[in-house]
Amino acid sequence: MTAPSPDGPGGSVAALVDPTDDHHVHSTFSDDARSTPEENLAAARDRGLRSIRMVDHVRTTTTYVPEFLAAVAALPAVDGLSVVTGVEAKILDTAGTVDAPPDVLARVGGPDGPGRVLLADHQLPGPDGPLSPRAARELLDGGMARSEPVEMLVTAYLSAVEGSGPSQLAHPFSILPKIGLTEDEVTDEHLTALADAALAHDLVVEVNEKWSCPGPRIVATLAGRGVRLIASSDAHHADDVGRYSWLRGSSGGLAGEGAR
């Protein structure tokens, strides 16, 4: 299948995701979010969303996941709105090590676990562990080839996806501008490998409003290869649930409350 052109009618970001979904919404179970699951549910209902994935940050030491899942399960049903769950965890290295409690990872997708694990590039996953944006920039300034961090990142994505069960790629390639690179550094070969992994391992790829990524070329290429793409606000407050200004702007406008 040929990927639609990013500049053509079928190639815009907004044409390839559903703005009545929001698959990345944080609550007060995350220490950097300000709204409760109840408040996020009300926002999704008021904006006419079709589905919401409630997600919170975890590390290997996190213990709150059962409480979080119970809180979401106890929310009242809303007609026409599907509520699903996830946990967001950093990819730590190129071997695909995920910073999440092993017992939580083992239950992802199961009846007593989160629906998906969101694999995040909050730092650059290096061969020996995560590199801060500053450390990565210093390596580039010291002569590291610009292709090398991208290769590290894609290798880490592929390794993490293979070992994580049902997963979601959170804000893909968002680390690149933080270290002075752009999505232009991501090759078609990288995207082919990522698409193959997505289809083989039940990976969905989010189009992230907060970090404005990935851009139209990557979105169109992955969509053209059959990867499931989903809209995500990365909301940390109920006011931002289902609101897609960047996503809307990338296509010249979306109709509907969920896109405002």
N, C-alpha and C positions, 0 to 999 in steps of 0.2 A: 504494500500500500504506500502511495506517495504522500508525504507529509504536506499539508496545506501550507501555502505561503504565509509567513507572518504578516505580510502587507495586503493579502487578498481577503475576500469576504469571509472565508472560513478560517482565517489564520489568526484573528485577534484573540487575545487572552479571554475576553469575556464571552466570545462565541463558543468556547470549548469547555466552560465550567458552568455550573448551575448556581446562580446567585441566591436561590432560595435555600441553599444549604450553608451551614457554617461548621466546618469540621475541626476547629481549633479554638476553643473558648476556655479560658482559665477562671478559676474561682479562688476564694480565700484559702483553699487548701494549699495554694502556691503562695509563697511569702511575698511575691511581688504583685499580687492581684488584689482587687478591692471589692469585688462583688461576690455574693453567695451563689450557690447553685440555684436557689429559688429565684434570685434576682435575674440571673442569666436566662432561666427558663421563661420568666415573664417577658423579658426583652425579645426572645425568640418568638414567643407567641404574638406579641404586639406587632412585630415586623412581618408576620405571616410566613415565617420560615417553615420549610418542609422537614428539615432535620438539623440537629445540633449535636456535635460531639464535645462532651465536657471532658476536659483534659487538665491534668496538673503535673507540675515538675516533680521528678523523683531523682534520687541518687541511690547508691548502693545501701546507704544507711537509713533510707526512708522507711517509716513504719506506719504511715497513716493510710495506706492504700485501701485496706478493708473498710475503714471508716468512710473514706471518700466514695467508694462504690456503694456502700449502704445508703449514704446520703442521696446519691443520684437515684438509686432504686426506689427510695421513698418519695420522690417527687410526684405530684399529681399528674395524671395523664392529661394531655392536651390533644384534642381532636386534630388529626392531620399533621401532627408533629412527632417525629421519631427522635428519641433521645438515646444516644450511644455514648460510650466512654473511651478513654485512652489515658496513657501516661506518657509524658515527654521526658526523654533522657538523652544526654550527650553521647555521641560517638567519641570514644577516647583515643583510638589509635587506628592505624591502617589495618590491623587484624580484625577490626570491627567490634572491639570490646564496647559494651553498652553500660553506661553508668546507671544501672537500675538494680533493685534487689533481685537476686536470682530466682527466688520463689515467685515473684511477680512476673518476671519474664516467662517462667515455665507455665504460667496460667493465662497468658495473653490469648484471647480468642476463645477461652473456655467458659463454662457456665459461672465460675466464681472468680473470673479475672477480668481485667479491662479488655475492651474490644480490640484495641490496637495499641502498639507501642509506636510513639512518634519519635523518629530518629533525627536528632538535631545536631547541626554543626556550629554550636556556640563558640567553639574554638577550632583550630585546624588540627585534625587528627594526624599526628605524626607517627613515624615508626616506633618511637619509644614513649608515646603518650601525647596528650594535647599540648599544642603550642598556642600561646596567646597571640592575638593580632600583632602586638608589638614585637614579640619574638619572631613571628613569621616575616614581618617587614624587615627586621634586622638581617635575617637570612637572605632575603632578596637583595637588600642593599649590599650584602657581603658577596654577592655573585651567584647565588642560587638561580638556576634557570627559571623563568616565569612559568614554564610548563610543569615544574616539579610539584608545587603546592596543589595544583589542579589534579595531578595524577594521584597524589596522596589522598585528596578528598574523595575522588571517585572510587579509588581502591577501598577506602574506608566504608563508603556507602555500600558497595557491592558486598563486602564482607559482613557488614552489620545486617543487611537485608537477608542474606543467606542463613544467618543464625538466629533470627529474631521472631519467627512466626509471623502472624498477620501484622503488618507494619504500615506506617505512613511516613513519607519523607517530609520532614518539617522544614519550612522556609529553605528550599534547596538552593545551594550556592550562595546563601546570604553572607557567608564568611568572606567571599572574594573581595567585595569593595572595601571591607575593613582592613584588608592587607594590601590594598593598592592594585588589585586585579579586577577584571571584568568578566562577564559571561562569554565574551569573545574568545577567552582562553579555553573554553570548554569545546572540545572537538566533536565532530559528528560521530567519531568512533567511541568517544566517552558516552554519548547519548544512546548509541546502539547497545552498548553493554548494559547501561542502566535500564533501558527498555526491556531487554531480554531478562534481566533479573526481576524486574517488576512483574512480568508475565509469568515467570516461573515460581515466584515466591509470595504471591498475594500481597504485593506492594501497591499502595495508591500514592500519588504524588500531589501535594497540595500546591495551590497557587495562593501565595501568602500576601494579604493586604498590607500588613504592618511593615514588612521588609521589602515589598514591591518585587517579589521574585517567585518563580523564575520569569524571565522576560518572554516576549512573543516567540522568538526563534526556538527556544527550548520547549516552550509549551506546545508549539505547533509540531515540532519534531516528535516529541513523546506521544502526543495525541495521534499523529499519523501512524505510529507503530502500535497503536492499540492500548496504550497505557491509560488507566483510569485517572482522570484529573479531577480534583475537588477544590471548591472555594473555601478559604479559611481566613478569618479576620485576625487570628492570634489575639483576640480581645483579652484584655486584663481588667476591663470594666464593662458592666452591662451596657453602657451607652454605645459601645463599639461593636456589639454583637450584630452580625449580619450586615454591617455597613462596609461598602466597597467603593470608595472614591477612586483609588488608583486603578483597581480592576475595571471600573466603569470607564475611566478616562482612557484606558489602553485601547478601547474599542469605539470611542466616541459617544458612549452613553449606553446605559442599561435602563430599562423600565422597571418600575416596581419599588416598593418600600425597602426591600432587602438590599437594593443597590444604592440607596441614598446615603 
